């Protein structure tokens, strides 16, 4: 489509030093490896560069889970092809004020080959204590239905696609077991139409790594 008819909508949280995405996991450290001041000794007068350094776990900010995150023999970040995470036709299901999101919310929807994004509104709690408690999640029945219906990718704007009050992770188990990537900690889904857009959540191509932050975005005509 012509650029004049295209809108790009950012669906990712900004990664900042010290922020907590998931309680119990370390916050990212963002700093200089080479500062601009230190670099001046290497170049002609007036020329300087900064080389940044970041230390973080894969589950930081808005990130994509691949099967390797759950299964030792699953596809990792380098195995998942771009056709499964980029320019996917998108569909938004809106479930405000609902904690346990069950299969009935998806019955009859045409999700085959699409990125199914679950808009809960929970992103409004990002970087507050409320974000971690009693968050919306998919039930095992909902995840099983999306697998059967052929969803290409499932995303959610919540703390976790599973209920973290228990030690079970049935949504991750079902979706990643079927080779369906998961995008968690999204934002901005209220800015999207219910359908008629393309969704991308492409991480770096890292071997033996199952999860990594993404710049998730939608392209809307």
N, C-alpha and C positions, 0 to 999 in steps of 0.2 A: 504494500500500500504506500502511497506518497507520504513523505515525512509530515506534510502539513495536516494529514488526517490521522496521525498516529500519536497516542499518548502513552508514555511509560510511567507506571506507578510503582514506586519503591515499596516493597513489602517486608523489608528487613529492619531489625534494630541496629543501631550503631554500636560497635564494639569500642568500649572505653577501658582504660586502665582501672583496675580495682573493682569493676562491676561483677556482680554475682548473677549467673544465669540459673544455676542449679545448686541448692544448698548442699554443702559437703564437697563440692568441687572447687578447685582454686580459681581465683579471679585472674584475668589476663594481666600480664606485665607488658606494658608498651613503653619503649625507651629508645634512645639513640644507640646504635652500634658505633656509628661515626657521626659526630655532631658537625654542623656547618662550620663552627669555629675551628675544630680540630682539622677539618678537611682542607683548610686554606693553605696549610703547609705543603700540600701535594700539588697545587695548581698555580697558574699565573694569578697575579693580583686581580681581584674582582670576581674570581671564579670560586664557587663553593658548592658543596653537595651535602645532603643528609642521607645516611643509610640507616633505616629503622630496624628495630629488633622487637619481636613479639614472642612471648612465651605463654602458651595457653593449652588447655585441653581441647579436644575436638568439639565437645559439647559446650560451645560458647556462642552467645548471641543467637541469631537465627541460623539453624544448621540443618543439614540433610543427613538422615540415617540411611545407610545402605545395608544390604543383608549381612555383611561381615560384622557389623555392630552387634548382631545377635547370634550369628552362626559362624563358627570357626572356618567352615568351608564355603561360606557365602561370598558373593561378589563384593569386592572392596571398591573404594572410590575410583580406582583406575580401570575397573572392569565394567562399570555401568556406562553404557553408551549415551552420547548426547541426545539421541532420539528419545530417550526415556526421561530426560530431565530438562529439556530445552524446547521452547516454542510449542508446548503442549496445549491443545484446546482445553480451556478451563471452565469449571463450574463451581459456583459458590452455594453452599447450603447454610442458611442462617438459623442458629439455634440459641438465641439470647435467653439468659436466665435458666438454662438447663444444665445440670451437672453431668448426669449419666446420659450420654447421647446414644440411643439405642437404634436398632436396625430399622424401626418404623420410620425414622427420619429420612431414609434413603430408598425405601421401597418404591419401585416404579421409575426411578431416575435413570437416565441414559448416561452412565459414567464410563462406559467402555472406551479405553484409549485416552481418557481425559485425566487431568489433574483435578481432583476433588478437594476443594478447600473449605474447611469447616470454620465458619465465622461465629465465634462465641462472644466476642467483645471483651475477652479477658485481657487483651493487651493493654487495656486502660490501667491495669495494676502493675505494669512493668516497672521493675526497680523499687517495688514496695514489698513489705512483708506479706501483704494480702495475696500477692502473685503466687506464692508457694502453697497456700492453704485452700483446700476444698475447690480445686480448679476443675473446669469441665474436661471430660475425657470420653473416648469411645468405648463402648462395651465390646466384649468379645463377639457377640452376635452381630454388631454393626460392622466390625472389621471383617468377619467371615462373609457377610453379605457383599461388602465392597470387593473382596477377593473374587467371589463368585461372579460378580457383575463386571469384572474386568477393568477396574480402575488402574490407571497407569502410575499414579502418584497420589498420595494423600497428605494434605497439609492441615495444620491447625494453629490458631493464634492463642494457644494456651501453654501452660507450664509443661505439660506432658500429654501425649496422646493416650496414655494409660492412667489408671487410678493409682496414684502414688501412696495412698493410704495402706495399700497391701504390697506384698512382695512379688505378686504375680504380675506379668506383663503380657497379657493375652493379645492386645492390639499389635504390639511390636512383633510378637511371635507369629501371628497370622499374616500380617502384611509383609514383613521382611522374609518370612518363609516362602511367600509366593513371589518374591522378587520385586515387590512394590516399594519404592523409596518413600520415606516419610520426611516431611519438612515441619519442624516444630518451632515454637516461639516466633510466630509470624506477627505482623502488624499491618494495619492499613486495609484490611479486607472490607471495611465499610466503604472504601472508595471505589470498589469494583462493581461492575454490573453482575447480575446473577450468572450470565453466560456471555459468549461472544467476545472472548479475549484469549490471548495466548500467555502461558505461564512458563517461566524459566527459574530454575534454582540449581545452578551449576557450581559445584565445588572444584578445588584444584584436583588434579589427577595424581593422587598419592597412593602408592602401593602399600598394602598391608595396613590400611587405615579405613575405619568404617564410618566415621562421622566427621564432618568439617563444616565451619561456617560458610554461608552462601550469601550472595547479593541476590535475593529473590525479588523478582519483579514481574509485572504483567504488562502486556502490550495490548492496548485497547484501541479499537478503530474509532 
